[in-house]
C-alpha cells in the first residue's frame, strides 16, 4: 500500500454551494422517487414521516457529520483518512476498513445501479419520441428491446460516469452537480405542480400525510430507521470522500443538517409528484420500480403534453442516478490513486472497466443483482456506518472530533457526542442484524414479532 501522507494539497470545493450540491447529489437517488413515498403511505402516513425525521436527526445525522469530519481531518481517501485518524489516536490502522467496506459497497452498487440508470436514459428518449402512446400500446421498445440494447445503455451510462470523474473535482464533478442539481430541483417542482393539477391530489395527500399512529408498530419503526440510514447515504464512504475536499472553515454539523433535510424534502415532494398520478389512474402505489418502468410511461403518454412530461420525469431520475453514481466511482478511484499511485484518469478508467465486467456478469446472471444488493445493502453499508460511529464515538479522542466540529456550539457538540456514542451504534446494529436475518428466513424477526422484510433500503 502506498503512503497515506498526501504529497500535495488536495483540491477543494470552490464554494459551500458546490459541496452541498455534490453531497445532496449522493443522497438523492432513485429510491427517493418511489421508495420513501411508498414507505410513508404504507406505514402510517405522516406518523411514519415523524418517526423517520427523528431517526434522521438522532441516528443518521451524527454519523453523517462524523463521516464528513473523517475526510476533512486527513484529506485522504476514505480508507486513508480513517486509517490515519486511528493511527494518530494510538489505535490500529485496521480502522481503515471503514473506508474499504464503504468503497466495496459503492462499487457493487454501481455495477448494478448503472444498468437501471441506463434503462432510465432509454425510457427518457422513448417517452419523448412517443413510444408509449396509447395507440402504440403493446409495441416493442425500440431503444430497449433485447440484451444488446440493455448492454448498450448500461455501457453508455457507466462511460458517462467515468468521463465525469476522470475530469477531476473542479472540471468534472463540481461543474456537473452545480448545473444538474438546480435543474433537478426545478424539474421536481414543475412536475409536482403538474401532477397536483392533473392528478388526484386529495387522495395523494391523504395517503402520504394523514397521521395514522395506530399503524405504528416495531416493524414500522425499524422500516423508518432503515430508510433514514440508507436515504442519506451514510456507510458508503461517499461523505468521507467528499469531506476531504471541504474547506476547514465550513460548519460540518450545519451542512450535514442541510444535506439530510434536502434529501427528506426531495423524497416528500417526489411523493406529491408521483402519487396524484398513481391514484388518478388507479395504479398500484406499491409497484415500486415496476411502477416507474411499466405503468407511468403509458399514463404520461395519455396526458396533455405527456411525451414531454414523461421525458422530463425520466430525465429527473437520470440526474438523481448520475449524481449518485459519480460519488460511487470517485470513492474507489480515490482509494486506487492513494494505494497504487495512479492518476485520476487512469484510476477512473481501470475501476470503471472492472465495474463494467462485474455489471455485465450481473446482467446475464439471474440471481446476481439480488445477491449484490444483499451484500452491499444489508451487510456492507450498515457495517460501515456502525464502524464509523464506533470510531468517532469510542476510538478517537474527544478533542479530535471537537476540532473538526469547531463551528458547533458546546451544547450541539455534547448532544452529537452522546448520540454518536450511544444511540447511533445501537440503531445501526439493529439494521445490520435484522437485514441479514431477513435474507435467511427472518427467524430472529419473527421471534420479536417483526416482518422479515421490515428493514428499509
RORORO-791825 format. One record per residue (C-alpha): residue in three letters; x negated, y negated, z negated. Coordinates in steps of 0.05 Angstrom, whole numbers, padded with zeros to 5 digits, always signed. Example, Ala and Ser with C-alpha at 12.3 -4.5 7.8 and 13.67 -1.06 7.14 Angstrom:
% residues 2
ALA-00246+00090-00156 SER-00273+00021-00143 
//
This chain:
% residues 457
UNK+00000+00000+00000 UNK-00025-00069+00017 UNK-00036-00120-00037 UNK+00026-00155-00063 UNK-00011-00221-00071 UNK+00011-00268-00015 UNK-00045-00294+00028 UNK-00008-00358+00047 UNK+00051-00397+00023 UNK+00115-00364+00049 UNK+00165-00405+00089 UNK+00223-00437+00052 UNK+00295-00453+00068 UNK+00297-00523+00095 UNK+00357-00541+00052 UNK+00405-00515-00001 UNK+00458-00512+00054 UNK+00415-00465+00095 UNK+00403-00419+00036 UNK+00476-00418+00017 UNK+00499-00403+00088 UNK+00449-00346+00092 UNK+00467-00318+00024 UNK+00542-00324+00035 UNK+00529-00290+00102 UNK+00500-00230+00066 UNK+00561-00225+00020 UNK+00615-00237+00072 UNK+00622-00174+00114 UNK+00674-00132+00148 UNK+00702-00108+00082 UNK+00725-00179+00066 UNK+00772-00177+00126 UNK+00812-00117+00103 UNK+00788-00081+00041 UNK+00795-00136-00011 UNK+00865-00157+00012 UNK+00886-00084+00015 UNK+00859-00070-00055 UNK+00895-00132-00080 UNK+00962-00113-00051 UNK+00958-00041-00074 UNK+00933-00055-00145 UNK+00976-00107-00177 UNK+00971-00169-00133 UNK+00944-00230-00169 UNK+00935-00187-00232 UNK+00882-00149-00193 UNK+00851-00214-00170 UNK+00847-00238-00242 UNK+00810-00175-00263 UNK+00766-00179-00202 UNK+00746-00251-00219 UNK+00729-00230-00290 UNK+00685-00175-00262 UNK+00651-00223-00214 UNK+00638-00274-00269 UNK+00615-00228-00325 UNK+00584-00169-00288 UNK+00564-00186-00216 UNK+00543-00259-00225 UNK+00490-00243-00277 UNK+00458-00191-00232 UNK+00463-00236-00171 UNK+00427-00292-00209 UNK+00373-00243-00232 UNK+00361-00217-00162 UNK+00352-00287-00133 UNK+00305-00303-00191 UNK+00263-00240-00177 UNK+00249-00262-00107 UNK+00234-00335-00123 UNK+00189-00317-00181 UNK+00138-00279-00138 UNK+00156-00298-00066 UNK+00143-00228-00041 UNK+00186-00174-00011 UNK+00240-00142-00055 UNK+00191-00086-00072 UNK+00132-00132-00084 UNK+00169-00182-00126 UNK+00200-00132-00174 UNK+00134-00093-00180 UNK+00093-00156-00193 UNK+00142-00182-00245 UNK+00140-00115-00283 UNK+00064-00113-00279 UNK+00058-00183-00307 UNK+00103-00163-00364 UNK+00058-00105-00381 UNK+00106-00053-00354 UNK+00095-00003-00298 UNK+00095-00027-00226 UNK+00143+00030-00214 UNK+00198-00020-00225 UNK+00185-00038-00153 UNK+00232+00020-00139 UNK+00288-00031-00148 UNK+00269-00064-00083 UNK+00255+00003-00049 UNK+00324+00030-00068 UNK+00358-00033-00041 UNK+00316-00031+00023 UNK+00334+00042+00036 UNK+00408+00028+00023 UNK+00407-00031+00071 UNK+00370+00009+00124 UNK+00421+00066+00122 UNK+00480+00019+00122 UNK+00452-00020+00181 UNK+00445+00044+00222 UNK+00520+00058+00218 UNK+00544-00014+00209 UNK+00515-00033+00277 UNK+00559+00019+00310 UNK+00622-00012+00282 UNK+00596-00082+00297 UNK+00583-00062+00369 UNK+00654-00038+00375 UNK+00677-00106+00350 UNK+00637-00141+00405 UNK+00670-00097+00457 UNK+00740-00109+00429 UNK+00729-00184+00429 UNK+00715-00184+00503 UNK+00770-00135+00519 UNK+00820-00176+00479 UNK+00800-00239+00517 UNK+00809-00202+00582 UNK+00880-00179+00565 UNK+00863-00105+00560 UNK+00910-00097+00501 UNK+00970-00129+00535 UNK+01037-00095+00523 UNK+01044-00075+00597 UNK+00976-00042+00592 UNK+00993+00000+00531 UNK+00961+00068+00532 UNK+00909+00049+00583 UNK+00837+00068+00571 UNK+00790+00017+00542 UNK+00745-00004+00600 UNK+00688-00030+00556 UNK+00692+00023+00502 UNK+00710+00087+00537 UNK+00665+00146+00521 UNK+00600+00155+00483 UNK+00558+00117+00534 UNK+00595+00052+00522 UNK+00592+00063+00446 UNK+00517+00073+00451 UNK+00510+00010+00494 UNK+00546-00035+00445 UNK+00510-00005+00386 UNK+00444-00018+00420 UNK+00464-00089+00440 UNK+00485-00109+00370 UNK+00423-00078+00337 UNK+00379-00111+00391 UNK+00410-00178+00375 UNK+00396-00167+00301 UNK+00323-00150+00316 UNK+00317-00212+00361 UNK+00342-00259+00306 UNK+00298-00230+00251 UNK+00237-00228+00297 UNK+00242-00303+00308 UNK+00229-00315+00235 UNK+00263-00352+00178 UNK+00269-00422+00208 UNK+00277-00408+00283 UNK+00317-00344+00275 UNK+00357-00332+00213 UNK+00366-00404+00189 UNK+00384-00431+00257 UNK+00435-00375+00266 UNK+00470-00379+00199 UNK+00474-00455+00198 UNK+00512-00452+00263 UNK+00553-00388+00257 UNK+00576-00393+00185 UNK+00611-00461+00194 UNK+00643-00432+00257 UNK+00664-00373+00216 UNK+00699-00417+00164 UNK+00734-00459+00218 UNK+00758-00397+00255 UNK+00782-00365+00190 UNK+00821-00427+00172 UNK+00853-00434+00241 UNK+00871-00361+00246 UNK+00900-00362+00175 UNK+00944-00422+00193 UNK+00966-00388+00258 UNK+00984-00324+00221 UNK+01024-00361+00168 UNK+01061-00397+00224 UNK+01075-00337+00269 UNK+01079-00281+00218 UNK+01116-00266+00153 UNK+01081-00310+00101 UNK+01132-00296+00046 UNK+01120-00222+00046 UNK+01045-00230+00051 UNK+01042-00279-00007 UNK+01085-00234-00050 UNK+01043-00173-00032 UNK+00978-00209-00048 UNK+00995-00255-00105 UNK+01056-00233-00145 UNK+01026-00212-00212 UNK+01044-00140-00229 UNK+01009-00129-00295 UNK+01048-00064-00305 UNK+01007-00034-00248 UNK+00941-00048-00282 UNK+00910+00018-00304 UNK+00839+00040-00319 UNK+00835+00064-00247 UNK+00854-00006-00222 UNK+00802-00038-00268 UNK+00749+00008-00240 UNK+00770-00010-00169 UNK+00765-00084-00185 UNK+00697-00073-00217 UNK+00671-00035-00156 UNK+00699-00086-00108 UNK+00666-00143-00147 UNK+00599-00108-00148 UNK+00596-00089-00074 UNK+00631-00150-00046 UNK+00576-00199-00065 UNK+00520-00153-00042 UNK+00482-00141-00106 UNK+00438-00080-00108 UNK+00420-00085-00034 UNK+00355-00126-00045 UNK+00382-00178+00003 UNK+00387-00232-00051 UNK+00317-00216-00076 UNK+00291-00224-00005 UNK+00327-00289+00009 UNK+00309-00315-00061 UNK+00235-00310-00042 UNK+00246-00369+00006 UNK+00284-00413-00044 UNK+00256-00479-00069 UNK+00236-00478-00142 UNK+00279-00539-00157 UNK+00343-00503-00138 UNK+00393-00483-00192 UNK+00397-00407-00185 UNK+00455-00396-00233 UNK+00497-00450-00198 UNK+00480-00425-00129 UNK+00498-00354-00149 UNK+00566-00381-00172 UNK+00577-00415-00105 UNK+00559-00351-00067 UNK+00606-00308-00109 UNK+00662-00360-00105 UNK+00655-00368-00029 UNK+00657-00293-00018 UNK+00720-00287-00060 UNK+00753-00345-00025 UNK+00738-00315+00043 UNK+00770-00249+00022 UNK+00833-00283-00003 UNK+00841-00326+00059 UNK+00828-00264+00102 UNK+00888-00232+00068 UNK+00930-00292+00086 UNK+00905-00285+00157 UNK+00919-00211+00167 UNK+00979-00193+00124 UNK+01030-00242+00152 UNK+01019-00208+00219 UNK+01020-00139+00187 UNK+01088-00149+00155 UNK+01118-00188+00213 UNK+01105-00128+00259 UNK+01118-00073+00207 UNK+01047-00047+00207 UNK+01016-00004+00153 UNK+00977-00050+00106 UNK+00935+00008+00082 UNK+00910+00028+00151 UNK+00841-00002+00139 UNK+00794-00003+00198 UNK+00847+00032+00239 UNK+00890-00030+00229 UNK+00835-00073+00260 UNK+00818-00029+00319 UNK+00885+00003+00336 UNK+00945-00038+00312 UNK+00924-00111+00311 UNK+00896-00116+00382 UNK+00963-00096+00413 UNK+01001-00140+00365 UNK+00958-00200+00383 UNK+00968-00187+00457 UNK+01044-00194+00449 UNK+01039-00262+00415 UNK+01033-00331+00446 UNK+00961-00340+00469 UNK+00949-00272+00438 UNK+00889-00255+00480 UNK+00853-00317+00454 UNK+00875-00304+00383 UNK+00852-00232+00387 UNK+00785-00251+00416 UNK+00776-00303+00362 UNK+00793-00252+00308 UNK+00741-00203+00333 UNK+00690-00258+00342 UNK+00703-00276+00269 UNK+00689-00204+00250 UNK+00627-00205+00294 UNK+00599-00265+00256 UNK+00611-00230+00190 UNK+00576-00168+00215 UNK+00516-00204+00245 UNK+00501-00248+00185 UNK+00501-00186+00141 UNK+00460-00143+00189 UNK+00403-00193+00195 UNK+00394-00192+00120 UNK+00392-00115+00120 UNK+00337-00115+00173 UNK+00298-00172+00141 UNK+00295-00135+00074 UNK+00259-00077+00108 UNK+00215-00119+00154 UNK+00191-00159+00094 UNK+00170-00094+00060 UNK+00136-00069+00123 UNK+00098-00134+00131 UNK+00074-00130+00060 UNK+00055-00057+00059 UNK+00024-00049+00129 UNK+00002-00119+00145 UNK+00047-00123+00206 UNK+00071-00189+00235 UNK+00145-00206+00234 UNK+00156-00188+00307 UNK+00121-00121+00302 UNK+00156-00103+00238 UNK+00224-00122+00266 UNK+00214-00081+00329 UNK+00189-00019+00293 UNK+00241-00019+00238 UNK+00295-00035+00289 UNK+00272+00024+00332 UNK+00273+00072+00273 UNK+00342+00047+00254 UNK+00366+00058+00326 UNK+00345+00131+00325 UNK+00379+00142+00258 UNK+00441+00107+00283 UNK+00443+00148+00347 UNK+00439+00211+00306 UNK+00496+00187+00263 UNK+00539+00171+00324 UNK+00533+00241+00352 UNK+00535+00278+00285 UNK+00606+00285+00258 UNK+00593+00282+00184 UNK+00532+00236+00184 UNK+00568+00169+00175 UNK+00604+00195+00114 UNK+00541+00224+00084 UNK+00503+00159+00097 UNK+00559+00118+00066 UNK+00558+00162+00004 UNK+00483+00159-00005 UNK+00479+00084+00007 UNK+00545+00061-00025 UNK+00555+00110-00082 UNK+00483+00123-00102 UNK+00431+00073-00078 UNK+00468+00007-00084 UNK+00494+00017-00155 UNK+00427+00048-00176 UNK+00391-00014-00150 UNK+00439-00060-00187 UNK+00433-00021-00251 UNK+00356-00021-00250 UNK+00356-00095-00233 UNK+00399-00110-00294 UNK+00353-00069-00338 UNK+00291-00103-00311 UNK+00319-00173-00323 UNK+00351-00159-00390 UNK+00304-00110-00424 UNK+00236-00106-00389 UNK+00218-00178-00371 UNK+00205-00226-00428 UNK+00259-00277-00442 UNK+00211-00333-00422 UNK+00202-00305-00351 UNK+00276-00308-00334 UNK+00285-00374-00370 UNK+00231-00404-00326 UNK+00270-00384-00264 UNK+00337-00405-00292 UNK+00309-00470-00317 UNK+00366-00512-00290 UNK+00417-00474-00332 UNK+00438-00505-00398 UNK+00417-00468-00461 UNK+00489-00444-00471 UNK+00494-00418-00400 UNK+00428-00382-00405 UNK+00447-00349-00471 UNK+00512-00325-00440 UNK+00475-00299-00379 UNK+00424-00262-00422 UNK+00478-00229-00464 UNK+00515-00206-00401 UNK+00453-00181-00365 UNK+00431-00141-00426 UNK+00496-00111-00449 UNK+00556-00117-00403 UNK+00527-00112-00332 UNK+00485-00049-00341 UNK+00543-00010-00372 UNK+00593-00031-00320 UNK+00547-00015-00261 UNK+00531+00052-00294 UNK+00605+00068-00291 UNK+00607+00051-00217 UNK+00548+00097-00205 UNK+00574+00156-00247 UNK+00646+00154-00221 UNK+00622+00141-00149 UNK+00580+00205-00150 UNK+00634+00242-00187 UNK+00685+00225-00133 UNK+00641+00258-00080 UNK+00641+00324-00118 UNK+00715+00332-00134 UNK+00728+00278-00185 UNK+00727+00324-00245 UNK+00700+00271-00291 UNK+00750+00220-00265 UNK+00806+00270-00277 UNK+00782+00280-00348 UNK+00791+00206-00360 UNK+00857+00203-00322 UNK+00828+00167-00262 UNK+00838+00179-00188 UNK+00774+00207-00159 UNK+00774+00155-00104 UNK+00785+00096-00151 UNK+00719+00061-00142 UNK+00719+00003-00092 UNK+00667-00002-00037 
//
